[in-house]
Amino acid sequence: MDYLTISKCLEDCFELELGDQMVRFDSILDSLMTTDVPREKLREELSDWKDEVASIVDDIEYDAILQHERQREFATMSEELFGTEV
């Protein structure tokens, strides 16, 4: 289990306000504390959670890149059309 990755995922959840993922992580820990969860099940749940957080973060970053590219494209079109930068 990669603790740095779990910490990074938690940091991303707080930074990007991924409340549902924070609740899911809390539920995983609650189940660990309140029931006898097999080690393999715990690893599987944490791994699935980390993968889902990583996927959400990747989607958010990809959307930001697309937004930036659209702005650059718009600026380039404006410069070509009007002859100056906007």
N, C-alpha and C positions, 0 to 999 in steps of 0.2 A: 504494500500500500504506500503510495507516494504522498506523504503528509504535506509537502510543499504544494503539490497540486490541489489538495483539498483546501489549504489555506488560500491559495490563489483564487480558487473557485468562490470561496466565501467572500474574499475581497471584491471580486467582480460582481457578486450578487449585491453587496452593499453599495458599491459604486454605481451600478446600473439600476439600482432599485428593483431587483428581481425578487419581489416579496414571495411569490409562489415557490421559488426555489429555496429560499431561506426557510419557509415553513416545511417544505419537504425534507430538508436536511435535519431540521429540528425533530421531525417525526421519526426519522431514522434513528437519531440518538435516543429519543424517548423510548422507542421499541427496544433498544439495546439495554436501557436502564430498567425497564419494567417487565421484560419477558426474557426467557432463555432463547435467544436468537442464535442459530448455528452460525459459526464463523463464516462459512461459505456464503450464506444468505446475506450477511452483513456486507461482505466484500462485494457481492453482486449488486446490492442496492446502492452502495457508495460509488461503485464504478459507473452504474447507469446514471446516477445523479451527476457525477463529474462530466460524463459524456454529454448529457443534456445541457448543462451549463455552458460547456465549451461550444456546443452547437449554437446556442442562443447568442453568445458573445461573438462568434464568427459571423452570424447573420447581421448583428448590429454593426460590426466593423465593416462588413461588406456594403451595407446600406450607406454608411458614412463615406466610403470611398466612391460609391456611385454618385452620391450627392455632390461631392467635391468635383468629380469629373463633369457632371452636368453644368456646374457653375463655370468651370473653365471653358467648356464648350460654348456656353452662352456668351461669355466674355469674348471669345474668339470670333463668334458670329457677329457680335455687336461691333467689334473692331473692323471686321471686313465690311460690314454694311454701312457703318457711319464714318469709318476712317479714324476713329479714336477709341481709346479704351473707356469702358464704362465703369 
